[in-house]
């Protein structure tokens, strides 16, 4: 995979308090509170269509409500479970920020995980234990919610915004597919989709962020990324087709520009060892700070 775009750590480490109502310490504490809740044993791995999915959904809904501008709503949907072939119900949580604009930016992350593992588990001899999914994808939800805290500072009122927490990801991207269908006639056209999936393991000694979908990015986005070449943090942007493995798939297949951010897979992927204490919280803060620069300087021009 070709290495593209590098940018200095100081871009990520700019004082976030200069742009947000919360300082960096408070942001990190907020991420911790989200991931510690979603990845707690009491959530039993947040399996789709379980009472623990409902518990996670209620928690995320309450977090959205902490910003008075955000009015969370539930999109319920049915899907055919690929193992049992039984029709089941699940739910996405979304907030629509209506700036009365002609187009809409969607920012999303899935909140479900694999419960007690089963055949989706890579933990040998531990397939029926709780899989907490701290990085996959409590970290993405934490980043999604973190951006709601600073929304006033980085939003562009030329666009509407959708914030979406998807479910039914792990068994086949059912939640995001259902939301694509739901959104087509309900909101002004979606022009860009930003997705977060496993953003909690930025390697401090060799930091890399993968961005899928750059092949369909706007010209301004590509120019912005290219302008940052020769600096320090690495961005891998050549895995263009991996966008179809993410919750962007239904949108990308319908010619909507999508970018999915991840710090990559690791040895704890779909294992019982994907726990909260392994999360790089400073890394999530770096990514949020980058995204805010990105939204202001690139995506929305």
C-alpha positions as CSV (number, residue, x, y, z in Angstrom):
1,X,0.0,0.0,0.0
2,X,1.4,3.3,-1.0
3,X,2.1,5.8,1.8
4,X,0.5,9.2,1.3
5,X,0.1,12.4,3.2
6,X,2.0,13.1,6.3
7,X,1.3,15.9,8.8
8,X,2.9,17.2,11.9
9,X,1.8,15.9,15.3
10,X,1.5,19.6,16.4
11,X,-1.5,19.9,14.1
12,X,-3.2,17.3,16.1
13,X,-1.8,18.7,19.4
14,X,-3.0,22.3,18.9
15,X,-4.7,23.5,22.0
16,X,-8.2,22.1,21.5
17,X,-9.4,24.6,24.1
18,X,-8.8,27.4,21.7
19,X,-11.5,25.9,19.4
20,X,-13.9,24.2,21.8
21,X,-15.7,24.9,25.0
22,X,-13.9,22.0,26.7
23,X,-10.2,21.7,27.3
24,X,-8.2,18.6,26.3
25,X,-8.3,17.0,29.7
26,X,-12.1,17.3,29.8
27,X,-12.4,15.8,26.3
28,X,-10.3,12.8,27.3
29,X,-12.3,12.3,30.4
30,X,-15.5,12.4,28.3
31,X,-14.2,9.8,25.8
32,X,-13.3,7.6,28.8
33,X,-16.8,8.0,30.2
34,X,-18.3,6.9,26.9
35,X,-16.0,3.9,26.3
36,X,-16.0,2.7,29.9
37,X,-19.8,2.6,29.8
38,X,-20.2,1.0,26.3
39,X,-17.4,-1.5,26.9
40,X,-18.4,-2.4,30.4
41,X,-19.2,-6.0,31.2
42,X,-22.7,-5.0,32.1
43,X,-23.3,-4.3,28.4
44,X,-22.6,-7.9,27.5
45,X,-20.9,-7.0,24.3
46,X,-23.9,-4.9,22.8
47,X,-25.2,-7.7,20.6
48,X,-27.7,-6.6,18.0
49,X,-31.3,-7.1,18.9
50,X,-30.5,-7.8,22.5
51,X,-31.6,-6.0,25.6
52,X,-28.0,-4.8,25.8
53,X,-28.3,-3.1,22.4
54,X,-31.3,-1.3,23.9
55,X,-29.3,-0.3,26.9
56,X,-26.5,1.1,24.8
57,X,-29.0,2.9,22.5
58,X,-30.6,4.6,25.6
59,X,-27.2,5.7,26.8
60,X,-26.2,7.2,23.5
61,X,-29.5,8.9,23.2
62,X,-29.0,10.6,26.6
63,X,-25.5,11.7,25.5
64,X,-26.8,13.3,22.4
65,X,-29.4,15.2,24.5
66,X,-26.7,16.8,26.5
67,X,-26.3,19.3,23.6
68,X,-29.6,21.1,23.5
69,X,-29.2,21.6,19.8
70,X,-29.4,17.8,19.3
71,X,-32.8,16.1,19.3
72,X,-32.1,12.4,19.0
73,X,-34.6,10.2,17.2
74,X,-34.8,6.4,16.7
75,X,-35.0,4.7,13.3
76,X,-36.3,1.2,13.8
77,X,-35.8,-1.4,11.1
78,X,-36.2,-5.0,10.4
79,X,-33.5,-7.3,9.0
80,X,-33.2,-11.0,8.2
81,X,-30.5,-12.5,10.5
82,X,-28.0,-14.3,8.4
83,X,-27.6,-17.2,10.8
84,X,-31.2,-17.9,11.8
85,X,-33.0,-16.4,8.8
86,X,-35.4,-15.0,11.3
87,X,-36.6,-11.5,10.9
88,X,-35.5,-9.3,13.8
89,X,-35.7,-5.7,14.8
90,X,-32.9,-3.2,15.5
91,X,-32.5,0.5,15.8
92,X,-30.3,3.4,14.7
93,X,-30.1,6.6,16.7
94,X,-29.8,9.8,14.7
95,X,-29.9,13.6,15.2
96,X,-30.7,15.9,12.3
97,X,-29.3,19.5,12.5
98,X,-31.4,21.5,10.1
99,X,-29.7,24.6,8.9
100,X,-32.2,24.8,6.0
101,X,-29.4,24.1,3.5
102,X,-29.7,22.3,0.2
103,X,-27.4,19.4,1.2
104,X,-26.4,17.3,4.2
105,X,-23.2,16.0,5.8
106,X,-23.7,12.6,7.6
107,X,-21.2,11.7,10.4
108,X,-21.6,8.2,11.8
109,X,-20.3,5.2,13.7
110,X,-21.8,1.8,14.7
111,X,-22.4,1.1,18.3
112,X,-23.1,-2.7,18.3
113,X,-20.5,-5.4,18.9
114,X,-20.6,-9.2,18.9
115,X,-22.0,-9.9,22.3
116,X,-20.7,-13.3,23.6
117,X,-18.7,-13.7,20.4
118,X,-19.9,-17.0,18.9
119,X,-18.7,-17.6,15.4
120,X,-17.6,-14.0,15.0
121,X,-15.1,-14.4,17.8
122,X,-11.4,-14.8,17.1
123,X,-10.7,-15.8,20.8
124,X,-9.9,-19.5,20.8
125,X,-11.7,-21.3,23.7
126,X,-13.4,-18.1,24.8
127,X,-16.1,-17.8,22.2
128,X,-18.9,-17.6,24.8
129,X,-17.4,-14.9,26.9
130,X,-18.2,-11.2,26.9
131,X,-16.6,-9.3,24.0
132,X,-16.6,-5.7,25.1
133,X,-15.5,-4.1,21.8
134,X,-13.8,-1.1,23.3
135,X,-12.1,-0.2,20.1
136,X,-14.7,-1.9,17.9
137,X,-16.6,0.4,18.1
138,X,-17.1,2.2,21.4
139,X,-14.1,4.3,20.3
140,X,-15.9,5.5,17.1
141,X,-19.0,6.4,19.2
142,X,-16.9,8.3,21.6
143,X,-15.4,10.3,18.7
144,X,-18.9,10.9,17.2
145,X,-20.2,12.2,20.5
146,X,-17.1,14.2,21.1
147,X,-17.7,16.1,17.9
148,X,-21.2,17.1,19.2
149,X,-19.5,18.8,22.1
150,X,-17.5,21.1,19.7
151,X,-20.1,21.3,17.0
152,X,-20.7,25.0,17.3
153,X,-17.0,25.7,16.6
154,X,-16.6,23.7,13.4
155,X,-20.0,23.5,11.7
156,X,-20.7,25.3,8.4
157,X,-24.3,26.5,8.2
158,X,-24.2,26.0,4.4
159,X,-24.9,22.4,5.3
160,X,-27.3,20.4,7.4
161,X,-25.8,17.6,9.5
162,X,-26.9,14.1,10.4
163,X,-25.2,12.4,13.4
164,X,-25.9,8.6,13.3
165,X,-25.1,5.7,15.6
166,X,-25.8,2.6,13.6
167,X,-26.5,-0.9,14.8
168,X,-26.5,-4.3,13.1
169,X,-23.1,-3.6,11.7
170,X,-21.2,-6.7,12.8
171,X,-23.6,-9.2,11.1
172,X,-23.7,-7.4,7.7
173,X,-24.0,-3.6,7.7
174,X,-27.8,-3.8,8.0
175,X,-28.2,-0.7,10.1
176,X,-26.3,1.7,7.8
177,X,-28.1,0.1,4.7
178,X,-31.4,0.7,6.4
179,X,-30.5,4.3,7.2
180,X,-29.5,5.0,3.6
181,X,-33.0,3.9,2.5
182,X,-34.6,5.8,5.3
183,X,-32.7,9.0,4.5
184,X,-33.3,9.3,0.8
185,X,-36.7,11.0,1.0
186,X,-36.5,12.3,4.6
187,X,-33.6,14.8,4.5
188,X,-32.0,17.2,1.9
189,X,-29.6,15.1,-0.2
190,X,-26.5,13.7,1.6
191,X,-23.4,15.1,-0.1
192,X,-20.7,13.6,2.2
193,X,-20.5,10.7,4.6
194,X,-17.8,10.5,7.3
195,X,-17.5,7.2,9.2
196,X,-15.5,6.2,12.3
197,X,-14.8,2.5,13.0
198,X,-12.0,1.5,15.4
199,X,-10.3,4.8,16.1
200,X,-8.9,4.0,19.5
201,X,-5.6,2.4,18.9
202,X,-3.4,5.2,17.4
203,X,0.2,3.9,17.8
204,X,2.1,6.5,19.7
205,X,5.5,5.4,18.3
206,X,4.4,5.0,14.7
207,X,1.1,6.8,14.3
208,X,-1.0,5.9,11.3
209,X,-4.5,6.7,10.3
210,X,-6.2,4.9,7.5
211,X,-8.7,6.9,5.4
212,X,-10.8,4.7,3.0
213,X,-12.6,6.2,0.1
214,X,-10.2,8.8,-1.1
215,X,-10.6,7.8,-4.7
216,X,-14.1,9.4,-4.7
217,X,-13.1,12.4,-2.5
218,X,-13.6,16.0,-3.6
219,X,-10.8,17.7,-5.5
220,X,-10.4,20.1,-2.5
221,X,-10.0,17.1,-0.1
222,X,-7.3,15.5,-2.3
223,X,-5.5,18.8,-2.6
224,X,-5.6,19.3,1.1
225,X,-4.2,15.9,1.8
226,X,-1.5,16.2,-0.8
227,X,-0.5,19.6,0.6
228,X,0.4,17.9,3.8
229,X,3.0,15.5,2.4
230,X,6.4,15.1,4.0
231,X,5.3,15.7,7.5
232,X,5.2,13.3,10.4
233,X,1.9,11.4,11.1
234,X,1.2,8.9,8.3
235,X,-2.1,8.7,6.5
236,X,-2.8,5.6,4.4
237,X,-5.3,6.6,1.7
238,X,-4.8,4.0,-1.1
239,X,-7.1,1.3,0.2
240,X,-10.0,2.9,-1.8
241,X,-12.2,-0.2,-2.1
242,X,-12.2,-0.9,1.7
243,X,-14.9,1.8,1.9
244,X,-17.3,-1.0,0.8
245,X,-16.5,-2.9,4.0
246,X,-17.6,-0.1,6.2
247,X,-21.0,1.5,7.0
248,X,-20.4,3.8,4.1
249,X,-21.1,1.0,1.6
250,X,-24.7,1.7,0.7
251,X,-23.9,5.4,0.3
252,X,-20.8,4.9,-1.7
253,X,-22.6,2.4,-4.0
254,X,-25.0,5.2,-4.7
255,X,-22.3,7.7,-5.7
256,X,-22.2,9.7,-2.5
257,X,-18.7,10.8,-1.4
258,X,-17.6,8.9,1.6
259,X,-14.5,8.8,3.9
260,X,-14.0,6.2,6.7
261,X,-11.4,6.8,9.4
262,X,-9.7,4.0,11.4
263,X,-6.5,3.5,13.3
264,X,-6.6,-0.1,11.9
265,X,-7.1,-3.7,13.0
266,X,-5.0,-5.2,15.7
267,X,-4.4,-8.5,17.6
268,X,-7.5,-7.9,19.8
269,X,-9.9,-7.6,17.0
270,X,-13.1,-9.5,17.8
271,X,-11.5,-11.0,20.8
272,X,-12.4,-10.8,24.5
273,X,-9.2,-8.7,25.0
274,X,-10.6,-5.7,23.1
275,X,-10.9,-3.8,26.4
276,X,-11.0,-0.2,27.5
277,X,-7.6,0.0,29.2
278,X,-5.9,-0.5,25.8
279,X,-7.5,2.6,24.3
280,X,-5.2,5.5,23.4
281,X,-7.4,8.4,24.5
282,X,-4.9,11.1,23.5
283,X,-5.0,9.5,20.0
284,X,-8.7,10.0,19.8
285,X,-8.3,13.6,20.8
286,X,-5.7,14.0,18.0
287,X,-8.1,12.6,15.5
288,X,-10.9,14.8,16.6
289,X,-8.7,17.9,16.4
290,X,-7.6,16.9,12.8
291,X,-11.2,16.3,11.8
292,X,-12.2,19.8,13.0
293,X,-9.5,21.3,10.8
294,X,-10.5,19.0,8.0
295,X,-14.2,20.0,8.2
296,X,-13.4,23.7,8.2
297,X,-10.6,23.6,5.6
298,X,-11.5,20.9,3.2
299,X,-14.7,19.0,3.2
300,X,-17.0,22.0,3.3
301,X,-15.5,24.0,0.5
